[in-house]
């Protein structure tokens, strides 16, 4: 199979553009309803914006529906994620509805429908050279790791699946992943790691080895 970093990337881009545009048109009515519900239950802003590394590690603004409140402690510091997550926010995450605004990122060319999930910018300095290869393709709304365990995976397993996708991309594989994603969303499987709202922080292989020898 060809890597998505070859000339076939133009085919993938066309697929992304058509797919994301069609999805936004079809989902427009329910999306407007979700906007209203987020406004009622969580307030403004409707969208959660966060800088994430994309293709070749370039930063872009990732869009999601807001799922947490801005609750703070007596010193004005934000409470832990688990305490700011509302029942409505959990529903959005369990159903993956909070990810739908990323369709805009796909149309902008910052993301793909399928690819490794965009993680936090601070992780860039913690990757091994091999793990950094996950940025040879655009990040995706869903991906090979998402349909093979999602947040129930350990970091090493997740990165191995991301790299397998980079090395084995095909349009047929993207279709398979999208079909399996629909089933995963229906099952609400692998949303969060035990004791965490989503995934524990990735500290990097070097730090993990140091902690293991302490």
C-alpha positions, 0 to 999 in steps of 0.5 A: 500500500502507498503512504498517505505522504505520496502523491496520492494525498491529493486523492485523500484531500478530495475525499476529505473535502467532499465528505466533510462538506456533505456531512456538514450539510446533512448534519446542519439541523441537528448541529444547530440544535446542539449549539442551542443545547450547549448554550443552555447547559454550558453557556458561551463560548459554544466551541472549545478552541485549542492549539494542536499540532497537525501535519509536520507538527504545524500548530492549528486551532482545533474546534470542538463543542464545549463539554466542561464548565469554567468552575474554579476554586477559591483561588480562581484556578480551574477545577480538575476536568472531572469536576467540570464535566457535566452530565450533558458534556459526558453525553457529548463525549460518549457519543463523540458529538463534541468532535463534529466541529472538526469537520470545519478543520477538515474543510480548511485543510488542517485535518483529515476525516481519518488520521492520527488524532491531534494531541497536545503541543507539549507532547512534540518534545516528548516523542521519539523520532519514530513516534514523531512520524505520526505527523507525516499525515494530517491528523484525523477526526477518527483513526486506526487507533480509535477503532482499535481501542481508542482511549482504552489503549496504552500510549505505546499501543496507540502510537504503534497503530498510528504509525501502522496507518501512516505506512499502510494508508489507502482510500479503502482503509479510510472507508473501513475506518469510517465504517468501524467508527460509526459502530464504535460510536454506537457502542460508546466504547473506549471513550476514557481511560480508567480514572481519567476523563479521557487519557492520562498525560503522555510524559514521554518514554524517557520520563517513564523509564526514569520513573520506573527506575526510581 
